[in-house]
């Protein structure tokens, strides 16, 4: 008895020591829920969810961290003090600010004669309708013409200065900005991607004279050619800069208050993790940051199940994000639009559509039932939440159909009210003259069709046969709909990961810390200057190592990957060619790169033109910290049949003609590796529900993936 207390103390001490060794935490602030994952040294990932608080996202994040602390039987400050490694934080803040118009008042300094570049764009009206539609209102630029001020200066495309910077013009513009009380300034001069001297000087003057104003320049945000794209991206970065900087500052302060002493990183839309300072400097880089996190998670799961061609989808409460992954390579694009604004940074190609668990059903002027893009969000949420929502949401339909439980939603934390869901659905059922089950099934099939159409848009319509891909389904609502999406597109295999409900946060665990760099070259192959190509790569490598050094990454721990944007002479769009050799490039390397371009072009577009002149447009560098694949913990092997995991049965509507059928509901926590479930069936996890239709078989693998296969 004398040694008993000492043993307990030793045990507690050892537990705390283990906790101190692992705490790697990832959070993702979504439109409806805020997700958190905590990773330990054994590869165990602990998932937590809490409703997002739109008025102040840091409150929702604190709430979910509090849940994690309780799980580890700690007070929040103690838990946060053990989070040593990092917090990777994805947010839709910048995107939402643009879409809602809640942006800063921006002033623009630009080369004399080019103040209207931002408004003329590429000569068309609204990107989402016909250019011949005269009823579409004209584009309203982020910066009004009165605040787009011309500066007398000129740099040629060669980098030679034709007209020196008129600093008096800059000071006069600053006076105007002070009068108008602008909150941000964007500096965009012609050809600054070649020679940024004038922008740097104007930037220095503005930062000295405009205290408290967010100021950025195009050579910092996007140092590549094409004036409109560069000007637009810089203006966007300035417009969301103050709100982003304020949010990041508030977030850091909040984390300090709750005891966090580690390093905070942000997820960029380009698919990398970067420092807070970098995120504040280049605010536009946070656009699309939440959706960009999911594809790395899909690739890691694909490595386990031996799939390289993956269709990654993430159905949350507000949106549905899709990404087509070929040969385990994350696709990127610089053709990004947020509302009517062009953002030309390289970002992960993850198109979205307004289709989630909170998406609302409504009847249009033609009397047809539609779903989304409006969403109930986190407040008030679907009608079944009982928080004041009255319009029917997808989750209401899922509840009425029997797919999701009323008493175990989010592990029982949110009790769903079926009566309220039925009342909401009747608001669309009665005008359509259909009964309640038919209306619920119509909402369900409509949202599935909407999501499948988005998937077809980036696959079949681009010449890809989706039957060669596996569907990786994430998001809290994704596992409910995943098998039905696969049915619509004839995808044979569906992978529902153990961490589907916190899919983007899981992807963050697999992301790399680093920076994307770019420089414009604009040369035909026949006139290519090798000295200049090598110099640009060397400049970017120096810049990248400096950025990585700022966050404590030693040069020997950095991985540098080169690529080049190329096209055939006369083309408008370019193709990125990866795996460019390191070191000095010579004639032989250029020939090899050209051959790679021809092959890649044929792979993407089914043809090549080897006799046509090739252009080298941009040289690119991706610098990351050396990264080991995430170790995933394995679960115990099954010792008996899956029937032992059945927790109950409930009526589920699989087919309107047959009506509700009593269906087995399995407890996900009791399923083990090797278990097999024949549909129809339901698997209830704490944060999501896996729906297995009658024509599917579900197998549980060693890392707790649910692999759904359609019966022949």
N, C-alpha and C positions, 0 to 999 in steps of 0.2 A: 504493500500500500504506500510505502514511503516514496517509491520511485514513480508512482502513477502520475502525479501532477507533472513531474519533470518530463515524462514521456509525452504527455499531451502538449506541453510547451514546445518540446522538440518537434513534434508533428506539425503544430501550427507554424512554427518557424520555417520548417522545410517547405510547407505548402506555399507560404508567402514568398519564399526564395524562388520557387518554381514560377509563381505568378510574375515575379519581377523579371524573369528571364524571357517571358514570351510576349507580353502584351503588345500586339500589333493590331491596330484598330482601324477599320474603314467605315465611313459613314456616307450615305447618299440621301440627299434631300430631294424627294420627289414631289409631284404635285399633290399627292394624297397621303402618302406615308413617308416617314423618314426611317431609313434602314441602317443597321449597324452590324458589323461582323467583327468578332474578336478571334484572332488566330493564336493557337498555342504551339509549343515546340513539337508536339506529337502530330501536328497536322490537323488537330481538331479545330473545327470552325464553329463558333457559337453565334447564332443569328438572333437578332432582336428587331422588332418593328414598333413604331409609335406614330400616331397621326401627325402629319405636318401642321405647323402653325403658320399660316400664310402671313399674318401680321408681323411676326418676328420669327424667322426660321430657326434662330439660335435656341428658342424655347423648345421646339420640337426635338432638336438635336440633343439638348440637355436631358430631355425626358427619356430618350432612347438610351443615352449613356447611363442614366440612373437605373434603367432596367438591367443593363449589363452589369452594373455594380452590384445590384441585389442578387443577381445570379451567382456571382462569385462571393457573396456574403461579405461585402465590403460597403463602407460608406463611399459616396461619390468622390470626395477628395482623395481618399486612399487609393481607390481604383485608378483615378486619373494620374496619380503620381507614379503608378506602375506602368503606364502607357509610355514607354521610352522611345520606341522605334519611330512610329509616325502615325498620323491620321491622314488618310487620303480622302478628300472630301469632294464629292461631285455635287453640282448645283445647277439649277435652271434659272438662276437669278438674272443673268445677262440676257438670256433669250426672252424671258418674260418681260423684262423692262422694255425691250424693243417692241415686242408684240402689243403691249398695252400702252405704249407711248409715254411711260413714266421714266423719261430720260432727262439728262442734263441739258441746259441751254448752251449750245455750242457755237463757237466762232471759228472761222476757217481763214488761215493765211495761205494764199496760193500765188503762183506766178501770174503776172499781169497778162490778161487775155485768156485765162483758163478758169475763171471763177465759176463758169456755168457747166464745167465738166461734170460736176456732181449731179446736176439737174437734168442734163441732156442724156446721161447714161449711155445706152446703146441705141437710143432712138425709138424705143418702144414704150408702151404705156405700162399696163399692169401685167406682171409675169403669169398671172393665173387666169387670164382670159385672152380673147382674140385682140390683136392690135387694131382690128377694124371696128371694135365695139365703141361707138362714139359716146355711149352713155357712161363709160367708166371715167370717173373724175381723174384729172391729171395727177401725176406723182407729186407728192409733197415731200421735198427733200428734208433730211435731218437738220440741215443748216439753211435758214432763210437767206435770200440773196443779199439782204442788208447786212448780214454778218459774215458774208464771204468776201473778204477784203483782198484786193490785188496788191502784190508787192513787186516793185521793179527789180527784177533779177532774171538771169537766164543761164542755165547750164545746158550744153549740147549733149546729144546722145553719146558722144565720145568721152564725156566727162570734162571736157574743156569748158571753162567759164567764159561765156560771151559777154554777159553784163553783170558787173559786181552787185552784190546785195546792197540795196538802198536801206540802210538802217533807219533813216528818218521815216520811211513808210512803215516800218515795223513799229516804231514808237507811236506813230499816229494811229495805227490799228489798235495798239494796246490801249490808247486813250478811249477809242470808240468802245472797246470791249468793257472797259471799266464803267463807262456811262450806261451800257446796256446790261451790266451785271451778269456777264456770261460766267458759267460754272466750269466750262472746259474749252480748250483751244486745240484744234488740229492743224498741224503745219504740213502742207503738201506742195512741194515744189517740183517742177518738171525735171525729170531725169535725176532725181536725188538718189535713185537706186545705184547709179554709177558713181556719182560724186555727191555726198551728203553735206559738203562743207557749208553751204548756205542754210540748210535746214538746221544744222548743229548750232550755227551762230544765232539764228532766230530763236531757237529753242532756249539757248542760254539767256538771251535778253528777256524772253517771256517769263521764264522761271524766276528771274531776278525781279521783274517789275510786277508780276501778277501773283502776289502771295495768296496762297489758299486756293488757287485755280488749278484744276487738273489739266496738264499739258502733255501732248504727245506729238510725235512726228512720224511721217510715213517710213523713214529709213529704220526706225525702231520697230515698227509694227509689221511692215511687209515690204522689204527692200527688193522688189522685183518689178519688171516692166508692166505696161498697160496702165495708163493714167487713171481711167475710171475705176478699175478694180482696186488700185492702190489708194486712191482718194476715198472711195466709198468705205473700204475696210478701216482706214484710219479715222474717218468721221464716226463710224460705228464704235470704234474703240474709245473715242473721246466721249461719245454720247452715253455710254454705259460705264465709263471710267469712274466718275465720282461715286455712283451708287455701289459699284463693285469695291472700290477702295474703302468706302465707309463700312460696307458689310464685312470685309476681311478684317478691318480694324476692330469692329465690334465682336467678331468671332474670336479673334485672338484674345481680346480682353475677357470675354466670357470663359474661354478655356483656362485662362490664368486664374480666374476667380474660383473655378471648380477644381483647381489643383494640378492642371496639366503643365508639365515641365519639359515635354518632349518637343519634337519638331513637327510643325503642321505643313503638309503638302496639299496642293490642289491638283485636280485632274483637269487636263486641257482637252479641248475638242480635237486636238491632233492625236490623241491616244497615248499621251505621256503624262507623267506626274511631274509637277514643277513646283518651285518655291512660291511662297506667298508674295514676295517682292516682285518676282517675275510676272505673276498673275496680275498684280496691280499695275505694273508698267504696260503690259499688253492685255488690257481687259478683254478685248475681243477674243483672245485665246480661250476664254472660259465658255464661250458659246458652244453649245452641244456637248458640254463636258459630261453630263450624266449618261446619255445614250452611248457615248464613246467608250465607256468603261466596260460594257457588256462583252464585245467581241473577244478580248483577250481571255475572258473566262470560258467562252465557248471553245476556243482553240485548245485550252488546257484540258477541258473535258474530252475533246476530240482525240487528244493524244492517248488518253486512257482507254478509249473504246475503239481506237484505230480508224477514225474518220478524219480526213483532211478537208473534204468538201462539206461545208456546214451552212445551214441557213439558221442564223441566230435571230430569235424574235423575243421581244420583251413587252409583255402586256401588263402595264401597271394600272393605277387607278384613273389616270388622265389620258395617257397616250400609248401608242403601240409603235415600237421602234423595230426596224428590220435591217439586217445586214447579211449580205451574201459573201461568204468566205470561200475562196478557191485555194486549194493546196495550202491550207493553214496560213494564208497571208491576209492580213487585215486590209481591206480596200480603203483608199483615201481619195478625196476629190477636193478641188479648189472651186468648184462650181456650187457654192452654197448661198442660199437665200434665207433670210429671216424676215418674214413679212415681205416688204418691198425692198429690203436692203440687201445689197450684195456684199458678201464676206468671202474674200478670195484666199484666205489662209487655207493651207492643207489641213483638212479635217477628216476624221473617220467617216466613211460614207454610210451614214445611218439615217435613212429617211424615216419620217414619223407621220402618223396619221392620228387624228383625234378619236381614238377608239380604245377605251379602257373600262375597267370595272365601274367607274363612276360616270361613263358616257351616258347622256340622256337620250331617251327615245321621244320622238315628236312626229307630228303629222304635217307634211308640207302642203303647199297650196294646191297640189294635184290630188291630195287625199291619199298620199303614199306614206307608209311608215318609214322614218329615217332614224338613224342612230348617230349621235355626235355631230360636230366636234365639241359641242357644249358639254361640260362635265360638272357633276355635283361637287367634285374636288373633295377636300378634307372637311370643309365647312360649307353647307351642312352635311354633305355626304349623301349617299343614296337614301331613299325614303325609309328603307328597312333599318337604318341606323337609329331612327327615332330622334333625330336632331333638328327637325323642322323641314326636311326635304319633302316635296310633294310630287315632283316629276319622276317618272319611272326611269331607273338606271339599269345598266346591264346586270349589276349585282342583284337587283330586285328580281330580274327575270331568272337568274341562276338559282336564287333561293326558292322561287315558286316552282321551278322545274325539279327541285330536289337535289341539285348538283352541289350546293354548298350548305353546310349545317347552320341551323339557327342558333345552336347552343355551343358551338366550338369554333366560331369565326375568330381568327387571330388567337387561337388557343383558348377561347372562351372569354377573352377580355372584352370583346364587343358582342353583345347579345343582339341578334337580328330579329326584327319583328315582322313575321310573315303577313300579319293583317295589314300593316302599313304598306308593305310591298304590293299586296294584292290591290289595295285601294289606289295606289299610284298607277299600276298597270291598267286598271279599269278606265283611267282617263284617256287612254289611247284605244283600248279594246272596244268601248261602247261606240265612239264615233265611227269605227271601222266595221261595226256590226259583227264582231267575233267574240268567242268566249275567252275566259281568262287564260286557260292553258295554251290556246292557240296564239294569243297575243304574246305570252311569255316566250313561246317557241319562235315566234316571228322575230322578236327582238334578238333572241339568241342567234338565229340563222342570219339575220341582217348584219349584225356586227361581225360575224365570221366571214361573210362575203366581202365586207368592207376591208377587213384585214388581209384576206386572200388576194384581193385586187391589188393592194399595195405590194404584196410579195411578188405577184405576177409582173408588176411594173418594172421591178429591178432584176427580174430573172428571165422569164419566158419572153418578154418583149425585147430583151437584149440578146436573145439567142441561146439562153442557158436552159438545159433540161433539168428541172428541179428533181426529177426522179433519181438523179445521180447524187443527191445530197441527203444528209440526215438533218432533221429539224430539231434544233436545240431550243427548248421553250423555257423562258424565264418570266419573272413578274408574278405578283401575287395572284392575278387572274389568269395568267398564261396556261397553267396546267389544267384548268377547267376547259379551255377551248382548244388546246394544242392538237389533240387527235382529230378533231373536226376540221381544223385547218389542213392537216396532212391529208385527210380524205378528199377535200376539195381540190387539192393540187396533186394528188396521187403520189405523195412522198411516202416511201415505204417504212421509214424508221423515225420514231420520235424519241428524243432524249430529254427527260425531265430531271434536272439535277436536284440533288439533295437541298441545294441552296437556291432553288428557283425563286422563292419569294424575295430574296435579297440578291438578285442576279447581278445588278450593276455593282453593288458593293463587293460581291465575290470576284467580279472582273477586276476590280481595283487591286485585289491581292496579287493578281497576275500581271499588273502593269509595270512598266519600266520607268524609272526616274530619268529625266533627260530633257533635251531641247532639240527642236527642229530649226535648222538654219537654211537660208536660201540666198542665192545671188543670180542675177540675170546675166546671160552670155550673149544671146541673139546673134549667132553666127552660123553660116552654112558650113558644111563639112569641108568643102573645097577651099574655104578661106579661114579655117579654124586656126586660132593662135594657141598653140599648146602651152606656151609660157603663161598666157593669161588664164587658161583653164586651171593650170596647176597653182597659180597664185591665188585664185578665188577659193579653191579647196583649202589651201593653207590658211587663208584668212578666216574661213569658217571654223577650221579646227582650233585655231587660237581662241576665237570667240567662244566656241562650245566648251573648251577646257576651262576658260575663265568662269563661265556661268556655272558649270559643274563644281568648280573649286569653291564658289561662293556658298555652296550647300555641303561642303566637306567631302567631296568625291575626289580622290587622288587621281592623277593622270593615268597611273597604271591600272586603275579600276574602271576606266572609261572605255566604252566600245563605240567606235566610229564607223558608221555605214553610209556610203556614198550612193547617190543616184543622180540621174540626169533626165530632165524633161526634153523630149525630142518629138519631131513630127516631120512629115514629108513636106517639101516646099509647096505652098499653096493651101495647106490645111489650116483650119482654125484651132482645132483642139489638139492637145499634145498627149503623149504617152510617157509615163514615168518608167525609166529603165533602172532597175535596182542592181545591187551587187557589182558596183563599179570598183575596179581594183584600187587598193590604197597605194600610197607612194606616188612617184612621178609618173604621169601618163605620157606614153610615146605613141608613135604612129601605129604600132602593132596593137596597142590597147584600144586605140580609137577604132580600128577596123573591127576588133572583137565586139566593142560596144555597138557599132553600127549593125553588125550581124544579129546581136541580141535584140535590137530594136525591130528589125524585120521580122524575127520570130515572134516577138511579143505582139506586134501589130497583127500578124496573121492569127495568133491565138485569140486575140480579142475581137477582131473584125472579119475573120475568115479569109483575108487576102493581104498580100504585101506587094510592094512596088520596088524591088531591089535596084532597078535602073534609074530611079528617080532621086533627085538631090534630097539630102537630109539636112534638117536644121537642128542645131543645139540651142535650146532656149534658156533653161535655168539649170544651174548646178545646185544640188541639194545635199545636206548632211544631217544625219540623225545621230545624235550623241547621247548615249545612255550609260547608266551604271551597270556593271557586270551583274547578270541576273540569273539565278538558279530557278528552275521550274518549281512551282508551289508543290510541296509534298502534301498529298491528300491521304487522310487517315482511312484505313479500311475498316469495315464493320465485320461482325462475327458471321460465320457461315450458318446457314439454316440447319437446324437439327430435326425439323419436322415439317409438315405441310403448312401452307399459308393460312389454312382455315383457323389455326389457333389464334391468328391476329384479328379475326372478325370481332368487332366490338358491338355491332348492332345491325339492324336492317331498317331501311326506310323507303317510302314510296318515291320513285324517280320516274320522270316522264322521258322515256327514250324514243318513243314513237307515238305520234298523235292518234293513230288508228288503234293502237293497243291500250292506250291509257296508261295510268301510273302502274308501275310494277315494283313489287318488293325487291330491294336490291341490297346485297351485302356491302357493308361499310367496314373497311379495314383500318386498324390503328397503325399509322405509319411507324410509330416508335417501336412496334413489336415485329416489324418485318425485318428479315435478315437476308444476307447475300445468298442467292440461289432460289429464293422464293419465286413462284410463278402464280399469276392471277389471271384467270380467264374472265373476259368481260361478258356481261356488263358488271361493273363494280365501281366502288368509290374508295379512295384512300385518303384519309384525313391526316394531314400534317398540322403542326401547330400554326404555321403561317400561310398555308395554302391547302388546296384540295386537288387531288389528281383524279380526273374523270376518265374511266376506261370504258369506252363504248362497247356495244355487243360484238362488233366485228374486230376487236383488238385483243391481243394477249400482252400482259405486262410482266416483265422479268426484272428482278432487283439484282443489280450487280454489286461488286465488292466495295465500291465507294458510295453506295446508296443512290445511284442513278436509277430512275424508273425508265426502262427501255420498252416502249410500246411498239408492237409490230402488228401490222394489219394481217388478218387471216386471209389466205388465198381463197 
